[in-house]
Amino acid sequence: MLIISNDEVRTLLTMKDCMAVLEEAYLERHHQRALSRPRTDLYVPRGDDAYYVFKSMEGLLPVKHVAALRINSDIIKWRKTPEGIRKDKQPLADGNWVGLIALFDMHTGKMMAILPDGVVQGFRVAATGGLAIKYMARADAKTMGLYGAGWQAETQVISACVARTLEYIKVYSPTKAKREAFADRMSRIVGIPVIPVDKPEEAAQGLDIVVATTNSITQVIKPDWIGPGAHVSCVKHLELGEDVIAKADFVAVHSQLTVPENYVIGQGEKRIYGQDPNEHGEHKASETGWESAVELHTILGGEVKGRENDEQITCFVNNIGLGLQFAAVGALVYSLAKERGLGINLPDGWFTEDVHP
Amino acid sequence: MLIISNDEVRTLLTMKDCMAVLEEAYLERHHQRALSRPRTDLYVPRGDDAYYVFKSMEGLLPVKHVAALRINSDIIKWRKTPEGIRKDKQPLADGNWVGLIALFDMHTGKMMAILPDGVVQGFRVAATGGLAIKYMARADAKTMGLYGAGWQAETQVISACVARTLEYIKVYSPTKAKREAFADRMSRIVGIPVIPVDKPEEAAQGLDIVVATTNSITQVIKPDWIGPGAHVSCVKHLELGEDVIAKADFVAVHSQLTVPENYVIGQGEKRIYGQDPNEHGEHKASETGWESAVELHTILGGEVKGRENDEQITCFVNNIGLGLQFAAVGALVYSLAKERGLGINLPDGWFTEDVHP
């Protein structure tokens, strides 16, 4: 049983490899040879305007004989800011957060590894956005605009550069110093100009690819800013808002199950879709309705075209994650860690039992 | 982060303590101050007449500030025997099985402990059966009949003896040598005669408490064997069958959610209730229908009487487990392990992260 750290994941994972294993996993999913269990979120109010939230999801990828369980044990506060409502996970675990991936071997049942989810999380979200660019953006897309300057924005820049040969990227985020530091850092990483812009519209107007990767749960892009032929995507559909999505000629989603299944203490063991446990509308039922939307895997599988022509506006809603992503990326991380002798080995026997469970 | 072994759990847990913490947890549940996420089972056929099955469930118990996740990573075969269909978990993890409980601190989010589920499993099922005896059997119940001679039968004998002062127990299981060894061993443990019987009816006729704790998924008790005033219970409703349950004047269940939520590969990310992924009818929809049954916690909470008089036949269907049980018993095990310095301490930092998840 291997304990792998975020630092090790960082040295092991490349965006290119990550996109390749996810592409394979989505094809497996398309052929119904993979399985994910929808994310469930359990909410308990703490009495200090925060919630304890326990999230879990699972994915099984038989071709790699890996089952993955992703767990988040969070204390979350929602707060109003001039830019909208923001959700903040409180780092109360000695200044850290708690997000874990446990990997299991489907041949033996054994737990193979535990690793933090942070680095994988950035990779898998961005890699999926990158695959959407690969299959949905114009073949000659050369420019990108980006909203957000956090860790998800960082990996999104890299996956876009894997998917297309870009000439430059414009980035907007509300804090000037933050977007400038981000642009400076990312320019050096991807080797093309990453340009901080002062007005939000400049990160969309006239650009081929427009991506929102913020922690905002209110609209950050206006429909007027999006021109013909653009590919637009987001990590939360609320970042785009209904009118931006409505402007697209073709919309695909990561999963038709847009909202997690919520269980809220005091309401019995009842599953609640699209309700509002935190009273901030993050998962409003009115904003769902993706039940019959095209899922990304059907485009990868060749069943549906990602784009019909160079004039269409395409939109990818990189909504709720799938356990499958953690199985695919986790399997890759695990095999590389074994190959390179990384991670801390714990006795397998600590995690098996001779008592019939 | 503490790694606790089954052997340590055995030295730490007593049935009396276990019943006490579960009683408290059920009261919390009754007052809607606890939360469980229904068990989900993910099925993938292996191609060798077995399935890989990944099960998980969760429970949050704020009064103890503990969240528990219970995981089973099993390879399961179903086989026909003269006594009915049996389900066998294959010990392919170096000869062992894989069932784990992970405990989280709701104050900080931190993972507090990982322990195998085997010993806890025996305790929590039997403790719940014991609480049902406490609240539903006649106050003067003095005799018990038992079906099964496995590990669950063992703990069930102990919890019955905590709930009532018994004079003797009769035990039946199909293999003579097994039931005799069991009776011999248990007599010494509980200090009252445990008598092996050769005919199945002898473990029910004229007895005050009749409990089925087998791994059979077909009926083991006939309705004619149950007399007035008896309290009957089972760990799977199929052990009793519909006619035994129908004979009872009052029936309570552990949970109204009798069947887990199944996801079967090849059928999309669809939740399937009561279907038959393994084609052996373990979770047939026709045998469910407990959606409005009385749950044990309502009896503990004083809302419903467990028994009206000494003539009634009462029946407790100790059906599907609740994550809450693992939170309650897990919290107890963890606090005792800390108190007595047991378990292997791993650095907390291995299981937290400074990367925002």
Interface residues (C-beta under 8 A of the other chain):
Chain A: I3 S5 N6 Q32 R33 A34 L35 S36 R37 P38 T40 L42 V44 R46 Y52 F54 S56 E58 L60 P62 A67 L69 I71 N72 S73 D74 I75 K89 P91 L92 A93 D94 G95 N96 W97 V98 G99 L100 A102 F104 M106 H107 T108 G109 K110 M111 I114 P116 D117 G118 V119 Q121 G122 G150 W151 S255 L257 Y263 V264 I265 G266 Q267 G268 E269 R271 L322 I344 L346 D348 G349 W350 F351 T352 E353 D354 V355 H356 P357
Chain B: I3 S5 N6 Q32 R33 A34 L35 S36 R37 P38 T40 L42 V44 R46 Y52 F54 S56 E58 L60 P62 A67 L69 I71 N72 S73 D74 I75 K89 P91 L92 A93 D94 G95 N96 W97 V98 G99 L100 A102 F104 M106 H107 T108 G109 K110 M111 I114 P116 D117 G118 V119 Q121 G122 G150 W151 S255 L257 Y263 V264 I265 G266 Q267 G268 E269 R271 L322 I344 L346 D348 G349 W350 F351 T352 E353 D354 V355 H356 P357
